[in-house]
């Protein structure tokens, strides 16, 4: 299972992408539990805001697009965790 987080927008408009292969992680059961507990179907669409980030999170069969203002709680935890794996933390 692969998780892909893309961040675009912001002041510079640069797109950054992080991904993790959950099956290759030593704590894959913790990852699976986190992913299954996310409110995938409860995300409401919001209009993009100038100079703010937009996050696209994909983990088949799920995909959500979150405005920066929507990134909190479990979504923030997931994004931080995916970034941490990619940045070696």
Phi and psi restraints in degrees (value plus and minus 20) as a CYANA .aco file:
   2 UNK   PHI    -136.0   -96.0
   2 UNK   PSI     118.3   158.3
   3 UNK   PHI    -133.7   -93.7
   3 UNK   PSI     108.6   148.6
   4 UNK   PHI    -143.2  -103.2
   4 UNK   PSI     106.5   146.5
   5 UNK   PHI    -139.0   -99.0
   5 UNK   PSI     102.8   142.8
   6 UNK   PHI    -136.2   -96.2
   6 UNK   PSI     115.4   155.4
   7 UNK   PHI    -140.7  -100.7
   7 UNK   PSI     108.9   148.9
   8 UNK   PHI    -154.4  -114.4
   8 UNK   PSI     150.0   190.0
   9 UNK   PHI      72.1   112.1
   9 UNK   PSI    -165.1  -125.1
  10 UNK   PHI      56.7    96.7
  10 UNK   PSI    -196.6  -156.6
  11 UNK   PHI     -81.3   -41.3
  11 UNK   PSI     -62.3   -22.3
  12 UNK   PHI    -108.7   -68.7
  12 UNK   PSI     -36.2     3.8
  13 UNK   PHI      51.7    91.7
  13 UNK   PSI       2.3    42.3
  14 UNK   PHI    -105.7   -65.7
  14 UNK   PSI     119.7   159.7
  15 UNK   PHI    -115.5   -75.5
  15 UNK   PSI     112.2   152.2
  16 UNK   PHI    -146.3  -106.3
  16 UNK   PSI     118.2   158.2
  17 UNK   PHI    -148.9  -108.9
  17 UNK   PSI     115.2   155.2
  18 UNK   PHI    -144.7  -104.7
  18 UNK   PSI     127.4   167.4
  19 UNK   PHI    -166.6  -126.6
  19 UNK   PSI     137.7   177.7
  20 UNK   PHI    -163.6  -123.6
  20 UNK   PSI     117.1   157.1
  21 UNK   PHI    -109.7   -69.7
  21 UNK   PSI      84.9   124.9
  22 UNK   PHI     -79.4   -39.4
  22 UNK   PSI     -58.6   -18.6
  23 UNK   PHI     -84.9   -44.9
  23 UNK   PSI     -37.1     2.9
  24 UNK   PHI    -115.8   -75.8
  24 UNK   PSI     -21.5    18.5
  25 UNK   PHI    -107.2   -67.2
  25 UNK   PSI     122.0   162.0
  26 UNK   PHI     -84.9   -44.9
  26 UNK   PSI     -43.9    -3.9
  27 UNK   PHI    -131.7   -91.7
  27 UNK   PSI      24.0    64.0
  28 UNK   PHI     -80.1   -40.1
  28 UNK   PSI     -48.9    -8.9
  29 UNK   PHI     -88.6   -48.6
  29 UNK   PSI     -54.6   -14.6
  30 UNK   PHI     -86.9   -46.9
  30 UNK   PSI     -61.3   -21.3
  31 UNK   PHI     -80.0   -40.0
  31 UNK   PSI     -68.6   -28.6
  32 UNK   PHI     -80.5   -40.5
  32 UNK   PSI     -61.1   -21.1
  33 UNK   PHI     -84.1   -44.1
  33 UNK   PSI     -63.9   -23.9
  34 UNK   PHI     -80.8   -40.8
  34 UNK   PSI     -67.3   -27.3
  35 UNK   PHI     -85.0   -45.0
  35 UNK   PSI     -58.6   -18.6
  36 UNK   PHI     -93.1   -53.1
  36 UNK   PSI     -40.6    -0.6
  37 UNK   PHI    -109.6   -69.6
  37 UNK   PSI     -24.3    15.7
  38 UNK   PHI     -92.2   -52.2
  38 UNK   PSI     124.2   164.2
  39 UNK   PHI    -101.5   -61.5
  39 UNK   PSI      42.3    82.3
  40 UNK   PHI     -73.6   -33.6
  40 UNK   PSI     -60.7   -20.7
  41 UNK   PHI    -109.4   -69.4
  41 UNK   PSI     -18.2    21.8
  42 UNK   PHI    -126.6   -86.6
  42 UNK   PSI     -12.8    27.2
  43 UNK   PHI    -101.5   -61.5
  43 UNK   PSI     107.3   147.3
  44 UNK   PHI    -119.7   -79.7
  44 UNK   PSI     125.4   165.4
  45 UNK   PHI     -93.2   -53.2
  45 UNK   PSI     114.0   154.0
  46 UNK   PHI    -145.4  -105.4
  46 UNK   PSI     132.9   172.9
  47 UNK   PHI     -92.4   -52.4
  47 UNK   PSI     119.2   159.2
  48 UNK   PHI     -82.0   -42.0
  48 UNK   PSI     126.2   166.2
  49 UNK   PHI    -130.7   -90.7
  49 UNK   PSI     121.7   161.7
  50 UNK   PHI     -77.8   -37.8
  50 UNK   PSI     119.5   159.5
  51 UNK   PHI      40.0    80.0
  51 UNK   PSI       2.1    42.1
  52 UNK   PHI    -134.5   -94.5
  52 UNK   PSI     135.6   175.6
  53 UNK   PHI     -99.3   -59.3
  53 UNK   PSI     134.0   174.0
  54 UNK   PHI    -145.3  -105.3
  54 UNK   PSI     111.7   151.7
  55 UNK   PHI    -131.5   -91.5
  55 UNK   PSI     114.1   154.1
  56 UNK   PHI    -135.6   -95.6
  56 UNK   PSI     101.7   141.7
  57 UNK   PHI    -137.0   -97.0
  57 UNK   PSI     104.8   144.8
  58 UNK   PHI    -144.3  -104.3
  58 UNK   PSI     111.8   151.8
  59 UNK   PHI    -172.9  -132.9
  59 UNK   PSI      76.2   116.2
  60 UNK   PHI     -66.6   -26.6
  60 UNK   PSI     113.3   153.3
  61 UNK   PHI    -111.9   -71.9
  61 UNK   PSI      -6.5    33.5
  62 UNK   PHI    -115.4   -75.4
  62 UNK   PSI     130.1   170.1
  63 UNK   PHI    -176.3  -136.3
  63 UNK   PSI     112.5   152.5
  64 UNK   PHI    -154.0  -114.0
  64 UNK   PSI     134.3   174.3
  65 UNK   PHI    -141.6  -101.6
  65 UNK   PSI     104.0   144.0
  66 UNK   PHI    -142.1  -102.1
  66 UNK   PSI     113.5   153.5
  67 UNK   PHI     -94.3   -54.3
  67 UNK   PSI     134.9   174.9
  68 UNK   PHI     -70.7   -30.7
  68 UNK   PSI     -57.8   -17.8
  69 UNK   PHI     -88.4   -48.4
  69 UNK   PSI     -35.2     4.8
  70 UNK   PHI    -113.5   -73.5
  70 UNK   PSI     -27.4    12.6
  71 UNK   PHI    -106.3   -66.3
  71 UNK   PSI      79.3   119.3
  72 UNK   PHI    -178.0  -138.0
  72 UNK   PSI     150.7   190.7
  73 UNK   PHI      37.9    77.9
  73 UNK   PSI    -151.6  -111.6
  74 UNK   PHI     -84.1   -44.1
  74 UNK   PSI     -49.7    -9.7
  75 UNK   PHI     -87.3   -47.3
  75 UNK   PSI     -63.1   -23.1
  76 UNK   PHI     -83.1   -43.1
  76 UNK   PSI     -61.3   -21.3
  77 UNK   PHI     -80.8   -40.8
  77 UNK   PSI     -64.7   -24.7
  78 UNK   PHI     -83.5   -43.5
  78 UNK   PSI     -68.5   -28.5
  79 UNK   PHI     -79.4   -39.4
  79 UNK   PSI     -66.6   -26.6
  80 UNK   PHI     -81.1   -41.1
  80 UNK   PSI     -59.1   -19.1
  81 UNK   PHI     -89.1   -49.1
  81 UNK   PSI     -62.6   -22.6
  82 UNK   PHI     -84.3   -44.3
  82 UNK   PSI     -64.6   -24.6
  83 UNK   PHI     -80.8   -40.8
  83 UNK   PSI     -61.2   -21.2
  84 UNK   PHI     -80.6   -40.6
  84 UNK   PSI     -61.7   -21.7
  85 UNK   PHI     -82.9   -42.9
  85 UNK   PSI     -62.2   -22.2
  86 UNK   PHI     -91.7   -51.7
  86 UNK   PSI     -49.0    -9.0
  87 UNK   PHI    -118.8   -78.8
  87 UNK   PSI     -13.3    26.7
  88 UNK   PHI      57.2    97.2
  88 UNK   PSI       3.4    43.4
